[in-house]
Amino acid sequence: MPVIPIADLSDPRLADYSHLTDVALKKAQGTEHGLYLAESALVLERALRAGHRPRSVLALGGTVDEAVALVGDDVPVFSGPGELLAELTGYILHRGLIASMHRPALPSVESLLQGARRVVVLENVVDPTNVGAIFRSVAAIGADAVLVTPRCSDPFYRRAIRVSMGTVLQVPWTRVGDWTSTRELLAASGFHIAALALSDDAVSLKDFAATAPERVALVLGTEGEGLTAEAMAAADTIVQIPMAHGIDSLNVAATAAVAMFALV
């Protein structure tokens, strides 16, 4: 399929890029599971390596050849001047290209836990920037999977993907239900649930890591409110990172990095 120069912004094939919210993309008609947007050649390459299917690509002139090399001749690649593309999308394409990708079906929790030793559970982390930063940290350090609760921000949201540098496309993840069912699934797979929280009965991360069980599910909560009472009750151990200078907590993404590093 030849590269398609953009002449008319009302072309229905460009609708995926036209000021749509993440929620609207997730509910895109004509798709099985919705869409997400992958910005930059690096993120697109990681998405393709993960087996995700592109629907189309929007590229500045200098990145057209790179886009075609990545997606092949069967995927439409639209191109135009930066000012026109910014008018279409609502932002400047600093990274040269953006791809509309089909969301894959999420795997089952059981399939992700099989063979895993270190998993991260994100409870109600609503800021996509934090979700992306957590994925980037735990991916680099060695998490086998990430589980997210129903109220947690979607890892496929554009900001989460961008902040994660595409690692949300590399680390297996899926959604879980309530804490009763989640605890049952983790326990059945032999996981010890360690919740990061400030509590009088918390053990230090250093002490916990020194004798950590073979399989650990590390639970992190949203900033401000922290973990819910249900999450705390489901935990086998409450763990905290000792602080200095009167500081009582870290950013949740920093906490994820510190805790994962201690446990791998």
N, C-alpha and C positions, 0 to 999 in steps of 0.2 A: 504494500500500500504506500503510495507516495506521500511525502510530507504535505500537509494541508495548510496553505497560508490563510490566516484569519482575515477576512474581509468584512464580516458582519457579526457583531457581538451577539446578535439575537439568534444565531445558529443554535438549534436545540442540542446539538452535540456538545456544546460548550457549557451546558447547564450545570454540570458537576462542579464547575469552577466559579460560578457566578454568585458570589456573596452567600453561598449556602452555609448554614450552621452545621456543626458536627452532628447535631441531632437529626437535622434534615437529611444529611448524607447517610446516616445510619438507617433511615427509613426510605431510602431512594426506591422509587418504583422500578419494576423491571429487574430487580436484583433479588437474590435468594436471602442474603444476610446483610445487605446494605453495602455502603462504600466507605472508604477512608482516603485521605490525601497523603501522599508521600512526597515530601519536599527534598530535593537535591538528588544528584546521581547516586551518592553513597547510600541514602535511605532506600531509593528505588532498587538498587542492586541487592541490598539486604532483604527487601521484600520479595524479590524474585527468587533469591536463594532459599527463602523460607517456603517457596511454593505458592505464593500469592499471585493472583492473576490481574494484570493491568487491564483497565477498560480503555484508557486513552492517556496521552501525555501532552502537556502544555509546555513548550520550550522556547526560550529565547534563541535568537539566531545562532549564537556561539555554542550552544549545547545541543543543537538538533542532531548532529551526527552521533554524539554520545548517546542520546536518547534512543535513536534508531538502532544503534549497536546493542543496546541493552534489551529492548523489547522486540526487536525483529520487524519484519515487514508486514505482519498481520495486525498490528496494533496501530490505530491512527495517532499520528504525532502532529499536533497543531502548533503553528509557530507564527510569531508576529513581533512587532517592536515592543520594547519594554513599557512604554507609556500606554499602549493599547491593552497589553496584558494586565497592567496594574488597574486600569479602568474596569476590566472584566472581573478580576478577583478581589479588588479592594485593597491590595497590598503589592508592594514591589517584590518581584521574584529575585531576591538577592542571591539565591542559590542556583539560579539558572533554569531550573525546570521543576515541575510539579506533576505528579501522576495521580490519576483517579484509579484506585485499586478496589477490587472486590474483597469485601471482608470474608475471611474464611469462617467455617463453622468452628465454634469453640470445642476443644476436646473435653472429655469427661475428667472429673477430679481423679477418679481411680486410675486412669491411664497416666496422668501426670505423676501420681505418687509412686507408681510402680518403678522401682529401681532408684528413686530419689533418696538423697540423704539430707539435704538442706533445702527447705522451702521457706518462702516468705509469704505471710498472710497480711494483706493490707485491709484494715478495717476503716471504712468511711473516710479515706483520704480523698477529699473532694477537690483539691487543687491539682489540675493536670500537670502543672509545673513540677510539683513534688512527686507525682506519680512517675513522670518521665525521669526525674533525677534519681529516684529510687531504682528504677529499672536499670539505668546506666551503671549505677554503683554495684548492685548485686549481680548484674551480668558479668561485669569485669572481675569481681571477686570470686564468683563461683556458685551462685544459687542454681539449683536444678529446676525450679519452677516457682511461679508466683500465683497465689490465689487472691482474688479480690472479692470483697463483699458487695451486696447489691447496691449500697449507697456510695461505693467508691467511684471516683471519676474513671471514665472509660480510657484504658490505655491506648486505644486507637484514635483518640481525639488528636487533632493536628498539633496542638501545643505539646502534648505528652510525647508524641512521636518525635517532634523536633528536638525537644530538650533531651530525650533519651538517645539522640543520634541514631535512631532506628533500632535500638536494642530491644524495644518492646516487640519487635518482629523476630527476635532471635531467642529470647528466653520464653519457654512454654508458659502459658498462663491461661486461666479460665476463671469463671465466676463460681462462687459457692453460695449456699443458702444460709439459713439461720445457724446459730452457734451449736444447737443440739445436733443437727445433722452433720455439721462440719467437724465437730469433735469426734463423732462416731466414725467418720471416714478417716480422719487422721489417726485415731487410736487403732482402728482395724489394720492400718498399714504400719503400725509400730512407731508412730511419731510421738515424741515428747513435745508438748506445747509450751513454749517459753514466751511469755508476754513481756514486752518492754514497757515498764510503767514505774511511776514513783509510788512506792508503798512501804509501809513500816516493816513488812515481812519480806521485802525484796532482797535477793542475794546479788552480790556484785557480779558484773559480767565476767570479770577475770576469774572469780571462783567457779562460776558456772561453766565457763569454757574449759577449765582445767580438767573437769571430769564429765564433759558433755556426753549425753547419750549418742548412740550411733546415728539416730535419725531425729532431727530437730525441726520443728515448725516455729519460725520466729514471727511473732505477731506485733505489728506496728499500728498505732492509731493516729487519728487526725490531730493536727496541732491545736492547742487550746483545750479542747475537751478531752483529749486523750482517749484511751480505750473505754469501751462501755462496760457496765457491770457484768453483762453476759460474757464478754470476752475474758474478763478477769476471772470469772467463775469457771470458765472452760479451761483455763491454763493449768498446767501441772506445776509450773514454777514462774514466779514473778521475778524479773531480772531488771536491774538498773545499772546505768553507767555512772560511776562515781564522778562527781563534779568538783571543780575548784573555783575559787574567787566568788563564791556565793551564787554561781550560776545553777539553775535548777533543771535545765533541759537543753537539748540540742534540737536543731531543725530535724524533722523526721527523716529527710534524705541522708543527713549526716549520721543520724542514729543508725539507719540501716547499714551504711557503709562500715561504721565502727563495729557493730554487732556481728555482721557477716565476716569481717576480717578476723575477729576473735574466734569464730567458730569453724573456719575452714582449715 
